[in-house]
Amino acid sequence: MDIQDRIAALRGQMEKHGCDIYIVPSGDSHQSEYVGEHFKVREFLTGFTGSAGTAVFTAHRAGLWTDGRYFLQAREQLEGSGITLFQAGEKDVPGLEEYVEEALPRGGALGFDGRVISMKKGLELEEIARKKKGKIIYSFDLAGAVWKDRPPLSDKPAFSLPESCAGESLEDKLSRVREAMEREGADVHILASLDDICWLTNLRGQDVSYSPLLLSYAILTEKEMRLYVDAGKLSDGIKKELARSSVRICPYEDIWKDISMLPEESRILLDPARFNYALYALLPEEASIIEKTNPTVFMKAVKNETEIKNIRNAHIKDGVAVTKFMYWLKKNIAMAKTEGQKPLVTEIDAAHKLESLRREQEGYLGASFEPICGHGAHGAIIHYSTSPRTNAALLPGTLFLTDTGGHYMEGSTDISRTFALGDVPPHMKEDFTAVLIGGLRLSNAVFLHGTCGANLDMLARLPLWERGLNYRHGTGHGVGYLLNIHETPASFHTLIREGTSAVLEPGMIVTDEPGVYVEGSHGVRIENELLVREKEETEYGRFLHFQTITCAPIDLDAVLPEKMTIEERRWLNSYHAEVYKKIAPHLSDEERGWLKIYTREI
């Protein structure tokens, strides 16, 4: 069954259920960014594999909305499908809600699977239907009905993080959350977001692609916590550990029944952006709903000192792998050039090599997101994913962009490095140097407490703006501790957006990843993770700064030192001195000598 046949089958379901418009988002029942194979319905229907995007189907039209990271990828993957690409945020492109409101006939029915739509979004869609004197249909998974060989839910075992990794016990975390509930006047707190539940319980799982999360729900009261999970995934040791903290294990599917049976007088704290609409619809009508961001969102964003120590160790391991990869890559490209051989390396070869080097590191658990390895023009596709169909050989004379990361027992990493393959043209070096300068300016910022990432974002963009360039993604995102690699609320972004523009607090970790993307030619992205730290307190306030915790060389073959100020060169030289100090002891003599050259002062 090809894409057009799948859409035709979906329209048959829509007609059967009297549905004029049907919306299919990317998420699962927990509003996760990355999802397990069972939940990849939008990908099944459209062929678009990006992690962010929403499809909308009417009787005669199909559209897909995605953001700037995926414009080029979506354009390629939707070709010939009959699905129109809507480039979200671009001039003259209608927003999804605007389009739905226009397309919904008066008195019509707007459909979606209420489990995979957030409460917040569901209420917005409900309002659109009300304006058109129509109704919503949210109790049927019409898209899932079309997917006949749909993979089952994961049954892989969970594991527990010891306090030596988590830095805080389950009991202490429960106490902090209950204190937050009391401040909000809540006697019940319902959690549906997997990262919040896993952080709170110190449990991790294998149910979500690229995120070590456990499919679960939780209801927390003053006396107990009910954890809704497949008990077969939990060892006897985990069950005993949970019982000691008055955590009662309930079947995963029982959440639907138990939600509807909460006392009418309940005062329920929940996060409308992290709670699905179908669950919301089951809440007792007389209950008081306190709509607030889950307190765990802010708690887990600020890493404790044990987590920070572990994360630093994870970055040294990851830096060793990336440095060894850079050595291997440069050596292979040089051999191909000097010996006149055909290219020895392809994008897939490079991705596999880097993954194999990470696997050599103790405590490595797997990739933290789908690796991005784009040669030449593929580097301009912001979230490019190589495949046997697109796999390109790495040729000298251009750039090779990699954005990869790993999960370790000590934490998670996200690093971008762009490599010069042999000699590259001056205009590519100019782009590379501008991106490098932007990243250095941001990472060396000093700022008052109370500053948001949106206040600092322009530091990274200014060297590009001065050349009439920009990039269609945020400059940085928070990073979870063996949870989601993209973690709210910390971020660097030009737009102040609800839930992603928090005040930067000591202990937060945020990526610093400016870029340049020239369609049909090349891409540059250089990314380090930054740890927010105290600097000093003066009569003018409390000042913070960043410490760079990513530890791998930046390719000096692509740098134009004459385009950098003395201070910018000093920043880079200082960073490279730290890289050599931390990484060199883990290399062979030959690799160490090579690293000395690639971390030299400029």
ABEGO torsion letter per residue (X at the ends): XBAAAAAAAAAAAAAAAGBABBBBBABBAAGBABBBAAABAAAAAAGBABABEBBBBBAABBBBBBBAAAAAAAAAAABGAGBBBBBBGBBGBBBAAAAAAAABBBGBBBBBBAAABBAAAAAAAAAAAAAAGBBBBAABBAAAAABAABBBBBABBBBBBBAAAAGBBAAAAAAAAAAAAAAAGBABBBBABAAAAAAAAGBBBAABBGBBBBBBBBBBBAABBBBBBBAAABBAAAAAAAAAAGBBBBBAAAAAAAAAABBAABBBBBBAAABBAAAAAABBAABBBBBBBBAAAAAAABBBAAAAAAAAAAAAAAAAAAAAAAAAAAAAAAAAAAAGBBBABBAAAAAAAAAAAAAABBGBAEBABBBBBBBEAAAABABBBBBAAABBBBBBGBBBBBBBBBBBAAEBBBBBBBBBBEBBBAAAAAAAAAAAAAAAAAAABBBBBGBBAAAAAAAAAAAAAAAGBBBBBBABBBBBBGBBABBOABBBBABBBBGAABBBBBGBBBBBBBBBBBBGABBBBBBBBBBBBBABBBAAEBBBBBBBABBBBBBAAABBAAABBAAAAAAAAAAAAAAAAAAAAABBAAAAAAAAAAABBX
